[in-house]
Amino acid sequence: MKFLDQAKIYIRSGNGGAGSVSFRREKFIPNGGPDGGDGGKGGDVWVEAADGLNTLIDFRYQQHFKAQTGHHGQGRQMHGAKGEDVVLRVPVGTQVLDEDKETVLVDLDEPGMKVKLLSGGNGGWGNTRFKGPVNQAPRHANPGQDGQERWIWLRLKLIADIGLAGLPNAGKSTFLSAVSAARPKVADYPFTTLTPNLGMVDLSPSERFVIADIPGLIEGASEGAGLGTRFLGHVERSASLIHLIDGTQDDVVGAYRIIRGELEAYGEGLGDKTEILALNKIDALTPEVREEKAAALEAVAGRRPMLVSGVSGEGVTELLRAAWAEVKLTRGEVTDEGEDVIPETPGGWQP
């Protein structure tokens, strides 16, 4: 299944059904009077965050969604049925944007969240509604109210506990494949990863979290260069970041500054997220080079980077443990002091 994280679609709610003009005609009832029923309400357009979906690929092959028109009223005061609704099932983390692609209408960040986007038109009144002492035989009814229509954008921002950030070919996909069952494409050239990948990390049966592998960023990504801002949006959902730096390159400090600059330039709080710094591909470095590059990163970042290798597995467990500590802190399972949060017993503790 191909990954698609944005799509433009047309939605339209159903028109209301028309009211009926009818008169009661039965034997021995010469003056039956009006008995036209009302039209049914048009169908609504809903959007729902559904579990099990991780792409908007369904909206690539169908871009128009129209709810059903309400059924027309009939004689004997039979009212028309409501038109069928249209429900757009999207992945959790999808945003609904206006046609300008900037105004956020709905942010579906919780599973099962369901929001009405457009309301169907009201059904028209039948001639029964217009009878009175002056007009005892009305011969008119209301048509149904027109539905609403608009173009919208759907934009998916993956929800993950940890996001992997780094320059192209920093080893993010290799690291993801080493720590989870995800199998992203891995090759020895930049921009191997063209779409985000999610992986579930299982440290133990009770220690699980999701890592998102974001395509490599280059200088100017916050302004649209390279893969641009399209995939920086996925990092917004991540509670914390693992910043991987290729230890085999000459200027590790420059690589660190490029990514930090792009995260801060993009905004949306990316520059303020907790970052775990890691020097990757240490299996290809001698102990002296490891120490030299780690010291250079520590001088510019103000903290000691963790030394890891997605190929050999060295340092991976320690990095995942540090990431799990951040995940627990984000979920509120531990306090800033590192102590577990003990939930209060309803009504207070009693022996």
N, C-alpha and C positions, 0 to 999 in steps of 0.2 A: 504494500500500500504506500503510495506516495505521500509525502508530507506537504501540506498546504496550510499556511498560517494566516492567510487573509483572502477574502473574497467579497465581491460586490454583488448584491442581489436586489431584486425588486420584489416588494411585498404589497399585497392589496387585500383589504378586508372585504367581506361580502356585502352586497347591497341588501337592504331590507326588502322583504316580500311585499307585494302590493295588496291593499285591502280589497275586499270583494263587494260588488253591488249585487245584491240578491234579495228576493222577496219570497216569503213563505207562500207556497201554493199547495193547498191540500183540500180534499173534498170536505164540504160542510164548514170550511173556514174561509169565508169570502174575503175577509180583511186580515190576512195573516201578518202584514207589516214587513218591514225590512229585517233580514236575518243574515247579512253579509259578515263574514269573519275577518279578523285582522290578519295582516301578513306577518310572517315570522321574522325574527331578527337575523341579520346577516352574520356569517361566521367571523370569529376574531382571529388575529394572528398572534401566536405566542412564541416565545423562545425559552428553551429549557436546557439547563446544564445536565448532561447525562454522563454517568460513569462508563468507562470502557471505550471512550472515544479520545483520540489524541491528534486528530487532523481534521481540517475542513474540506477534505477532498470531495465529499458528497456535493458540495455547493459549486464545484467546478463544472459539473455536467448538467446541473439544473440551476438556473439563476432567477426564475420567475415562480413566485408562490402566491396563489390566489385562493382565498377562502370561499366557501360556497355561498351563493345567494340564498336568502331566506325563502321558504316556500310561501306561495301566495295563499291568501285566505279563500275560503269557499262558502257556499251557502249553508244554511242550517247552523249558522254561527260557529263554523269550524275554522279555527285559527291555524295559520300555517306553522309548520315546524321551523325551528332555528336551523340556520345553515351550519354545516360542519366547519369546525375550526381547523386552522393550519398550525401545527406545532413544529418549530424548527429545533431539532435536537443537535446541540453543539457540545464540544468538549468543555470540561470545567476549566475556567480561566479565560473564556472568550469574552471579548468586549464588543458591544454593539455601538458603532459610530455613525454619526450623521453623514450625509453625502459629502460634506466638506472634509471628511476623514480626520477631523480634529475633535469635534464635540462628542463626548462619551455619553451615550444614552443609557446604557445598562452595562454593568460589570458583573458577569456571572462567575464569581470566585468561590462558590460553594456548591457541592453536589446536590442535585435535586431542585436547585433554585429555578423558579419559573416566573416569567414576567410577561405581561401583555404588552405587545408593541402597538397594535392597531385594534380599534373596536369596530365591530360590524355595524352597519346602518340599522336604525330601528325600522320595524315593520310598519306599513301604512295601516290606517284605521279603515275598517269596513263601514258600510253605510249604516249599520246598526248604531254606531257611535254618534251619528248625526241626527237621529230621530228626536223629535220633541213635540210639544203641543202645537207649535206653529207649522213645523215641517215634519209631517207624520210619515211621509214617503220619500225620504232623500234618495236621489238617484246619482250620488257621487261618492267616491271613496278616495282615500289618500294613496299615492304611490309610495313605495318604500324609499327610505332615505339612502342616499349613495354611501358606499363604503369609503374608506380612506386608502391612500396609496403613497408610497415613497420608496426611494432608493436608500439602501443602508450598506455599510461596510461591516463585515465580521472580521475581527482581528484576534487571533489566538496568542495568548502569552502563557507559555507553559508554567505550571506550578511545580516547583521543586524546592527541597530543603536547602540544597547546596548547588551553586552554579559554578561551572568550570570556565575560567577566563584566561586568555593568553593570546599571544601572537600565533599566526598560522604555523603549523608544524611544531607546536610546543609539546606535543605528546598527549593532548587531552583525550583523544579517542582511544589511544592505547591504554591510558590510565582507566578510562571508563570500562573498557572491555576486561581489564584485569580485576576490577573490584565488583563487577556485576555480571549479569547474564546477557547484557546488551552486546550486540556485535556490530558496531559501526564500521564503516569502511576505513581501513588503515593503509596508508601508503607514504612513501618517502618523497612527498612534494607538498608545497603549500596549498591550502584551500581544498584538501581532501574532503573535509566535512563541509557540505553545502546546506545541510538542514540540521536543526537541533535534534539531539538524541537523549532519551531518558533511560536511566538505569536504576534498578533497585538494589541497594547495598544491604546485605544481611550480615551484621556482625554477630548476632545471636537471635534466637526466636523472639526476643523482646526488644531488640535493638535494630531497627530498620529505618532507612531514610532514602529519599530519592535524590539522585544527582542528575543535573542537566548538562550535557556537553554542548556548548555554544560554538558555532563556527568561528574560526579565528578572526581576530580584529586587527586592523592595520591603522596607521596614523591617519587621522581624518575620518574615522568611522562615524564619529558623532555628527559629522556633516554629510554623511552619505557615501563616503569613499569605501571602495571594496564592497563587502556585503552590507555595509552601512548600518543605519539605525534599525533596519528591519528586524535583525536578530538581537540587537541590544535590548529590545523590549522584553525578550524572554528572561533576561537577567533581573528585570524588575521584580518578578515574582519570587525569586530566590531569597531566602532569609539571609544567607551568608554566601561568601565566595571563596573558592580555592583558586588562587592565582598561580598558575604553572608557568615557569620560565625555563626555556630550553638551556640546559647547562652546557651544551656543546657549542653555542654561539659565542662570538668574541665579546660582544658588549651586552652583558646581562643587565647592567644598570640602565642602559638605554631602553632595553625591552621593557623593564619594569616601569619606567617613566612614561613610555608610550601608552601602555594600557591604563595606568592610573590617570593620565591626562584625558583619555577618551571617556573613561567612566565618570569623571568629574564634569567634563564638558557636556555630556549627555544630560545630566541632571536626574530628575525623578528619584533622588536619594541614592543613586548607585555609588557615589563617592563616599557615602556615609556607612555603607554596609560593612559588617565585620569581614575582614579578609584574612585568610590563612595563606601565607606566602610559602611557596615550595619550589625548590630548585630540582628540576626534573632531569632525567637521562644521566644520572650520576654513574651508571654502570659503564659509561664510556669515558669517565674522568679518573685521573689518578688522585690519590688522597691529597696531594699538594694542591692540585688545581681545584678540587672540591673546596678546600679551606679558603683558597684565595677568592673564589667567586662568591662563596657564602659570606665572607667578610665584607666584600664590596657591596653586596645587597643589604647586609645588616647596617652598613654605614648610611645608606640612602633611605632605607625603609624604617630604621629605628628599631628593628626586631630581627631576631635570628631566623633565617628561612629554614624550613624543614627540608631534609635531603631525601629524595625518593627516586625510584626507578620503576616505571610501569612494566618494563620488560623483565627485570630480575625479581621484582617484588620487594626490593630493599626499601625500608622506610614506609611502605604503603600502609601497614597496619597502624603505625603511630599516627600517620596523617588522617586516617579514617577515624581513629579515636578522638583526635582533636576536632574533627568535623562533627562527630556525634555529640561532643560536649557543647558545641555551638548550637546544634539542633535542639538539644534538651533545654538549653537556655532560652531559645526562641519559643519553644512550645510551652514554656513556663514550668517545666518539670524540675528545674533547679533554680536557685536564686543566684544573684550576682556573686554572693560569697561562696557559691559552689555547693550549698547544702540542698538536699532534696526537699521539695515542697511537699508537706504532709497535708492532704486535704482534710478540712474540718468535718467532724461528724455532725450531721444534722441534729440540731437541738443541744449540741454540746456533748462532751464526753462524760459518760457515767460508768461507774464500776458495775 
